[in-house]
Amino acid sequence: MINHVFLIAFGGALGAIFRYLISRFIDNFSNNLFSFGTLSVNFIGSLLVGFLIGFLGRDILSESVNNFALIGFLGAFTTFSAFTMQSVILWQENEFRLFFTNILANNILGIVAVFIGLFLFKIFTKNLS
């Protein structure tokens, strides 16, 4: 049990660090009103979730890897709380078009990214067989 908690905590720490670095890097190239950094890490995180789900479906990943990667790393890497906070700020600033763009982009791209991740998993495992 304590090993699983440690793996989740370690994965979470790494996920939070990577989220911060990637989000800041991308936001440096965009305007401050719309956070492409948050959108990007949510897309990347969803893509990785889709890819890892393929492994889970085949019982390839151990419980330890699941705890580290999915619960810890990707749980901290993706930023639903940041996404919702940014959406509310856009609404409060009467930036309604950006508000709806933010909601649609994060949700649609997130779902699309999971499907792409699953597709990439199938290609990856097909080439291993």
Backbone as a chain_set.jsonl record, in Angstrom:
{"seq": "MINHVFLIAFGGALGAIFRYLISRFIDNFSNNLFSFGTLSVNFIGSLLVGFLIGFLGRDILSESVNNFALIGFLGAFTTFSAFTMQSVILWQENEFRLFFTNILANNILGIVAVFIGLFLFKIFTKNLS", "coords": {"N": [[0.82, -1.206, 0.0], [1.86, 1.311, 0.869], [3.852, 1.581, -1.004], [2.385, 2.021, -3.353], [1.195, 4.468, -2.772], [3.475, 6.068, -2.611], [4.372, 5.872, -5.288], [2.247, 7.151, -6.618], [2.447, 9.703, -5.479], [5.051, 10.462, -6.31], [4.771, 10.325, -9.107], [2.784, 12.276, -9.349], [4.165, 14.569, -8.487], [6.107, 14.825, -10.52], [4.377, 15.103, -12.731], [3.093, 17.542, -12.139], [5.272, 19.301, -12.247], [6.081, 19.022, -14.954], [3.702, 19.894, -16.176], [3.654, 22.603, -15.39], [6.067, 23.57, -16.585], [5.706, 23.032, -19.371], [3.257, 24.325, -19.9], [3.863, 27.019, -19.228], [5.922, 27.498, -21.078], [4.568, 27.297, -23.559], [2.589, 29.258, -23.207], [4.173, 31.528, -23.242], [4.392, 32.143, -25.887], [1.939, 32.968, -26.687], [-1.048, 35.049, -26.42], [-2.046, 36.637, -23.328], [-4.68, 36.329, -22.671], [-6.068, 34.019, -23.548], [-5.392, 30.761, -22.619], [-3.253, 28.886, -24.14], [-1.399, 27.168, -23.2], [-2.594, 25.659, -21.103], [-4.584, 24.388, -22.616], [-2.913, 22.909, -24.292], [-1.489, 21.159, -22.507], [-3.642, 19.72, -21.524], [-4.5, 18.473, -23.875], [-2.208, 16.945, -24.569], [-2.046, 15.352, -22.252], [-4.492, 13.962, -22.431], [-4.052, 12.575, -24.798], [-1.95, 10.886, -23.998], [-3.324, 9.456, -22.006], [-5.185, 8.063, -23.6], [-3.405, 6.453, -25.062], [-2.243, 4.923, -22.994], [-4.505, 3.652, -21.988], [-4.958, 1.701, -23.858], [-2.944, -0.147, -23.227], [-3.807, -0.873, -20.657], [-6.189, -2.166, -21.249], [-5.267, -4.517, -22.256], [-4.096, -5.717, -20.178], [-1.381, -5.148, -19.833], [-0.034, -3.205, -18.419], [1.239, -2.891, -15.164], [-0.151, -2.689, -11.822], [1.362, -0.895, -10.396], [2.575, 0.714, -12.379], [0.277, 1.818, -13.465], [-0.635, 3.272, -11.222], [1.492, 5.127, -10.921], [1.701, 6.375, -13.53], [-0.956, 6.948, -14.657], [-2.684, 7.719, -12.474], [-0.993, 9.267, -10.773], [1.082, 10.852, -12.366], [-0.346, 11.755, -14.782], [-2.687, 12.609, -13.597], [-1.852, 14.84, -12.174], [-0.704, 16.254, -14.224], [-2.632, 16.988, -16.193], [-5.079, 19.612, -16.316], [-7.72, 20.292, -15.11], [-8.82, 21.937, -13.133], [-7.478, 24.354, -13.566], [-8.37, 24.894, -16.14], [-11.156, 25.251, -15.709], [-11.112, 27.456, -14.002], [-9.922, 29.408, -15.65], [-11.893, 29.561, -17.576], [-14.06, 30.669, -16.127], [-12.95, 33.161, -15.485], [-12.732, 34.283, -18.054], [-15.468, 34.502, -18.639], [-16.273, 36.321, -16.64], [-14.898, 38.539, -17.504], [-16.335, 39.253, -19.65], [-15.666, 38.031, -22.036], [-17.023, 36.323, -23.979], [-16.948, 34.834, -26.352], [-14.348, 33.748, -26.303], [-14.643, 32.346, -23.931], [-16.521, 30.283, -24.609], [-15.063, 29.13, -26.675], [-12.843, 28.183, -25.273], [-14.034, 26.234, -23.593], [-15.198, 24.454, -25.494], [-12.92, 23.788, -27.047], [-11.126, 22.557, -25.179], [-12.668, 20.348, -24.306], [-13.502, 18.991, -26.697], [-11.027, 18.633, -28.065], [-9.733, 17.167, -26.084], [-11.192, 14.742, -25.994], [-10.84, 13.887, -28.652], [-8.065, 13.59, -28.58], [-7.763, 11.393, -26.843], [-8.863, 9.354, -28.446], [-7.0, 9.446, -30.558], [-4.715, 8.686, -29.146], [-5.434, 6.026, -28.486], [-5.546, 4.983, -31.091], [-2.859, 5.314, -31.877], [-1.711, 3.578, -30.052], [-2.664, 1.117, -31.036], [-1.366, 1.024, -33.524], [1.29, 1.032, -32.634], [1.436, -1.356, -31.1], [0.773, -3.191, -33.031], [2.972, -3.148, -34.688], [4.802, -4.289, -32.986], [4.089, -6.901, -32.831]], "CA": [[0.0, 0.0, 0.0], [2.701, 2.501, 0.954], [4.55, 1.688, -2.286], [1.473, 2.628, -4.314], [1.054, 5.881, -2.397], [4.717, 6.721, -3.019], [4.374, 5.98, -6.751], [1.282, 8.192, -6.98], [3.015, 10.996, -5.075], [6.191, 10.754, -7.178], [4.207, 10.636, -10.422], [2.099, 13.562, -9.237], [5.168, 15.639, -8.439], [6.651, 14.984, -11.872], [3.314, 15.62, -13.595], [2.896, 18.965, -11.842], [6.436, 20.026, -12.762], [5.983, 19.049, -16.412], [2.575, 20.767, -16.527], [4.095, 23.985, -15.212], [7.079, 23.921, -17.582], [5.133, 23.026, -20.721], [2.239, 25.372, -19.972], [4.553, 28.322, -19.252], [6.643, 27.604, -22.344], [3.608, 27.564, -24.632], [1.952, 30.558, -22.955], [5.106, 32.603, -23.604], [4.233, 32.435, -27.304], [0.548, 33.333, -26.975], [-1.529, 36.186, -25.627], [-2.351, 36.279, -21.943], [-6.114, 36.198, -22.47], [-6.457, 32.62, -23.754], [-4.251, 29.936, -22.22], [-2.935, 27.753, -24.999], [-0.615, 26.235, -22.387], [-3.54, 24.738, -20.461], [-5.167, 23.582, -23.687], [-1.887, 21.982, -24.771], [-1.223, 20.068, -21.559], [-4.833, 18.872, -21.485], [-4.474, 17.657, -25.09], [-1.119, 15.97, -24.42], [-2.452, 14.416, -21.205], [-5.552, 13.1, -22.971], [-3.398, 11.701, -25.766], [-1.246, 9.86, -23.225], [-4.344, 8.603, -21.383], [-5.676, 7.162, -24.637], [-2.359, 5.478, -25.361], [-2.092, 4.019, -21.851], [-5.722, 2.845, -21.865], [-4.743, 0.526, -24.696], [-2.169, -1.104, -22.435], [-4.642, -1.369, -19.561], [-7.158, -3.096, -21.817], [-4.597, -5.791, -22.527], [-3.423, -6.123, -18.935], [0.064, -5.032, -20.024], [0.499, -2.344, -17.365], [1.07, -3.355, -13.788], [-0.843, -1.738, -10.95], [2.335, 0.139, -10.032], [2.695, 1.646, -13.507], [-1.004, 2.516, -13.507], [-0.643, 4.262, -10.145], [2.463, 6.176, -11.217], [1.466, 7.098, -14.778], [-2.312, 7.467, -14.847], [-3.216, 8.416, -11.301], [-0.047, 10.277, -10.302], [1.624, 11.785, -13.355], [-1.357, 12.4, -15.627], [-3.626, 13.298, -12.713], [-1.283, 16.161, -11.869], [-0.32, 16.919, -15.473], [-3.789, 17.644, -16.796], [-5.388, 20.775, -15.476], [-9.139, 20.633, -15.158], [-9.097, 23.085, -12.265], [-6.997, 25.557, -14.259], [-9.29, 25.099, -17.26], [-12.419, 25.825, -15.239], [-10.826, 28.792, -13.478], [-9.723, 30.3, -16.79], [-13.203, 29.757, -18.205], [-14.821, 31.617, -15.304], [-12.34, 34.484, -15.659], [-13.161, 34.779, -19.366], [-16.874, 34.892, -18.497], [-16.334, 37.535, -15.822], [-14.353, 39.637, -18.297], [-17.235, 39.384, -20.801], [-15.028, 37.458, -23.224], [-17.897, 35.164, -24.151], [-16.484, 34.005, -27.469], [-13.213, 32.979, -25.791], [-15.189, 31.44, -22.918], [-17.06, 29.097, -25.278], [-13.954, 28.511, -27.395], [-12.058, 27.458, -24.276], [-14.785, 25.045, -23.176], [-15.295, 23.52, -26.616], [-11.597, 23.311, -27.452], [-10.596, 21.617, -24.188], [-13.452, 19.115, -24.278], [-13.441, 18.279, -27.98], [-9.659, 18.181, -28.305], [-9.424, 16.125, -25.111], [-11.793, 13.481, -26.453], [-10.131, 13.512, -29.876], [-6.725, 13.141, -28.197], [-7.865, 10.027, -26.314], [-9.02, 8.471, -29.606], [-5.709, 9.401, -31.252], [-3.848, 7.856, -28.316], [-5.827, 4.624, -28.699], [-5.128, 4.647, -32.45], [-1.402, 5.17, -31.85], [-1.428, 2.337, -29.33], [-2.907, -0.005, -31.95], [-0.266, 1.015, -34.493], [2.499, 0.669, -31.895], [1.422, -2.77, -30.72], [0.73, -3.979, -34.264], [4.349, -3.247, -35.156], [5.556, -5.13, -32.056], [3.665, -8.306, -32.968]], "C": [[0.857, 1.26, 0.0], [3.493, 2.695, -0.34], [3.672, 2.369, -3.329], [1.299, 4.117, -4.031], [2.298, 6.657, -2.82], [4.754, 6.911, -4.533], [3.414, 7.067, -7.228], [1.851, 9.569, -6.653], [4.172, 11.398, -5.985], [5.714, 11.108, -8.584], [3.51, 11.98, -10.421], [3.062, 14.731, -9.206], [5.754, 15.892, -9.821], [5.612, 15.569, -12.824], [3.087, 17.101, -13.386], [4.046, 19.805, -12.38], [6.364, 20.139, -14.28], [4.835, 19.936, -16.877], [3.004, 22.223, -16.46], [5.057, 24.397, -16.327], [6.494, 24.015, -18.986], [4.121, 24.148, -20.88], [2.877, 26.753, -20.056], [5.266, 28.542, -20.578], [5.693, 27.986, -23.472], [2.943, 28.922, -24.437], [2.873, 31.732, -23.262], [4.959, 33.021, -25.057], [2.81, 32.843, -27.671], [0.152, 34.536, -26.135], [-1.892, 35.712, -24.226], [-3.83, 36.013, -21.708], [-6.575, 34.739, -22.566], [-5.244, 31.743, -23.476], [-4.094, 28.721, -23.131], [-2.084, 26.728, -24.25], [-1.5, 25.208, -21.709], [-4.167, 23.819, -21.494], [-4.17, 22.525, -24.152], [-1.634, 20.842, -23.796], [-2.444, 19.166, -21.41], [-4.882, 17.956, -22.703], [-3.413, 16.561, -24.965], [-1.491, 14.912, -23.379], [-3.522, 13.456, -21.688], [-4.984, 12.119, -23.984], [-2.68, 10.556, -25.045], [-2.214, 8.921, -22.514], [-4.867, 7.597, -22.4], [-4.675, 6.072, -24.966], [-2.236, 4.459, -24.23], [-3.323, 3.152, -21.621], [-5.603, 1.578, -22.705], [-3.963, -0.55, -23.96], [-3.007, -1.702, -21.314], [-5.636, -2.402, -20.058], [-6.563, -4.46, -22.105], [-3.847, -6.319, -21.312], [-1.904, -6.12, -19.072], [0.691, -4.21, -18.9], [0.244, -2.951, -15.994], [0.306, -2.3, -12.99], [0.09, -0.597, -10.556], [2.487, 1.176, -11.137], [1.414, 2.454, -13.645], [-1.05, 3.611, -12.44], [0.293, 5.426, -10.443], [2.02, 7.031, -12.403], [0.082, 7.732, -14.858], [-2.803, 8.279, -13.653], [-2.288, 9.552, -10.881], [0.321, 11.302, -11.36], [0.535, 12.512, -14.134], [-2.436, 13.092, -14.808], [-3.148, 14.692, -12.371], [-0.976, 16.949, -13.133], [-1.488, 17.641, -16.122], [-4.374, 18.634, -15.805], [-6.848, 21.176, -15.552], [-9.449, 21.845, -14.293], [-8.619, 24.382, -12.902], [-7.927, 25.904, -15.418], [-10.592, 25.751, -16.798], [-12.224, 27.229, -14.691], [-10.672, 29.791, -14.623], [-11.037, 30.563, -17.514], [-14.034, 30.779, -17.438], [-14.263, 33.03, -15.45], [-12.748, 35.087, -16.999], [-14.61, 35.251, -19.314], [-16.992, 36.212, -17.74], [-15.814, 38.761, -16.57], [-15.16, 39.875, -19.573], [-16.59, 38.95, -22.118], [-15.764, 36.162, -23.574], [-17.445, 34.251, -25.29], [-15.292, 33.147, -27.027], [-13.644, 31.984, -24.716], [-15.677, 30.149, -23.58], [-15.985, 28.376, -26.087], [-13.122, 27.657, -26.449], [-12.754, 26.16, -23.867], [-14.84, 24.013, -24.301], [-13.941, 22.936, -26.986], [-11.053, 22.285, -26.464], [-11.353, 20.301, -24.2], [-13.334, 18.331, -25.573], [-12.037, 17.766, -28.245], [-9.247, 17.095, -27.319], [-9.952, 14.773, -25.542], [-11.094, 12.985, -27.712], [-8.743, 12.967, -29.538], [-6.747, 11.731, -27.625], [-8.021, 9.036, -27.464], [-7.716, 8.347, -30.391], [-4.73, 8.533, -30.47], [-4.155, 6.378, -28.464], [-5.385, 4.133, -30.072], [-3.617, 4.425, -32.508], [-0.985, 3.908, -31.108], [-1.59, 1.14, -30.256], [-1.802, -0.11, -32.991], [1.015, 0.526, -33.822], [2.529, -0.822, -31.589], [1.343, -3.678, -31.941], [2.145, -4.189, -34.789], [5.217, -4.103, -34.238], [5.251, -6.606, -32.243], [4.407, -9.02, -34.061]], "O": [[0.609, 2.177, -0.782], [3.776, 3.826, -0.734], [4.152, 3.199, -4.102], [1.261, 4.928, -4.956], [2.193, 7.773, -3.328], [5.123, 7.982, -5.015], [3.739, 7.822, -8.144], [1.747, 10.495, -7.459], [4.263, 12.558, -6.389], [6.191, 12.072, -9.183], [3.625, 12.744, -11.379], [2.811, 15.767, -9.823], [5.884, 17.041, -10.244], [5.935, 16.436, -13.636], [2.906, 17.844, -14.352], [3.828, 20.894, -12.91], [6.561, 21.22, -14.835], [4.974, 20.656, -17.866], [2.739, 22.992, -17.384], [4.883, 25.449, -16.943], [6.76, 24.977, -19.707], [4.128, 24.849, -21.892], [2.467, 27.572, -20.878], [5.223, 29.637, -21.139], [5.982, 28.894, -24.251], [2.753, 29.659, -25.404], [2.388, 32.834, -23.519], [5.353, 34.127, -25.428], [2.51, 33.043, -28.848], [0.898, 34.986, -25.265], [-2.027, 34.513, -23.984], [-4.2, 35.519, -20.643], [-7.381, 34.284, -21.754], [-4.176, 31.967, -24.047], [-4.714, 27.678, -22.922], [-2.051, 25.555, -24.623], [-1.197, 24.015, -21.733], [-4.271, 22.612, -21.277], [-4.544, 21.375, -24.379], [-1.571, 19.682, -24.204], [-2.295, 17.964, -21.191], [-5.262, 16.791, -22.586], [-3.689, 15.39, -25.224], [-1.277, 13.72, -23.597], [-3.467, 12.263, -21.39], [-5.391, 10.958, -24.023], [-2.795, 9.396, -25.442], [-1.958, 7.72, -22.425], [-4.98, 6.409, -22.097], [-5.042, 4.909, -25.129], [-2.136, 3.259, -24.486], [-3.206, 2.036, -21.114], [-6.086, 0.515, -22.314], [-4.286, -1.734, -24.06], [-2.929, -2.901, -21.049], [-5.901, -3.396, -19.381], [-7.288, -5.451, -22.189], [-3.059, -7.258, -21.417], [-1.219, -6.971, -18.506], [1.813, -4.485, -18.477], [-0.842, -3.458, -15.715], [0.143, -1.164, -13.435], [-0.352, 0.542, -10.4], [2.522, 2.377, -10.867], [1.466, 3.654, -13.916], [-1.456, 4.74, -12.718], [-0.072, 6.584, -10.241], [1.966, 8.257, -12.306], [-0.034, 8.933, -15.103], [-3.283, 9.401, -13.815], [-2.743, 10.674, -10.656], [-0.068, 12.467, -11.275], [0.493, 13.742, -14.147], [-3.039, 14.059, -15.273], [-3.948, 15.624, -12.286], [-0.985, 18.18, -13.115], [-1.348, 18.785, -16.554], [-4.182, 18.503, -14.596], [-7.175, 22.272, -16.005], [-10.256, 22.691, -14.679], [-9.29, 25.408, -12.788], [-8.233, 27.075, -15.646], [-11.073, 26.694, -17.425], [-13.073, 28.098, -14.889], [-11.224, 30.89, -14.572], [-11.265, 31.666, -18.011], [-14.645, 31.66, -18.043], [-15.028, 33.992, -15.53], [-13.075, 36.272, -17.072], [-14.943, 36.291, -19.883], [-17.724, 37.11, -18.154], [-16.237, 39.886, -16.301], [-14.726, 40.604, -20.465], [-16.941, 39.455, -23.184], [-15.212, 35.066, -23.481], [-17.553, 33.029, -25.189], [-15.234, 31.958, -27.339], [-13.071, 30.9, -24.606], [-15.297, 29.053, -23.167], [-15.993, 27.148, -26.176], [-12.742, 26.536, -26.788], [-12.12, 25.106, -23.805], [-14.561, 22.835, -24.081], [-13.821, 21.732, -27.213], [-10.563, 21.236, -26.883], [-10.737, 19.238, -24.113], [-13.089, 17.125, -25.545], [-11.859, 16.603, -28.606], [-8.49, 16.194, -27.678], [-9.243, 13.769, -25.465], [-10.79, 11.798, -27.829], [-8.295, 11.992, -30.142], [-5.837, 10.947, -27.894], [-7.378, 7.986, -27.462], [-7.368, 7.255, -30.84], [-3.998, 7.735, -31.057], [-3.24, 5.56, -28.558], [-4.907, 3.007, -30.21], [-3.15, 3.462, -33.116], [-0.02, 3.246, -31.491], [-0.747, 0.243, -30.262], [-1.349, -1.21, -33.308], [1.738, -0.299, -34.381], [3.549, -1.477, -31.802], [1.8, -4.82, -31.889], [2.481, -5.269, -35.275], [6.262, -4.594, -34.665], [6.049, -7.465, -31.866], [4.166, -10.203, -34.3]]}, "num_chains": 1, "name": "protein.A"}
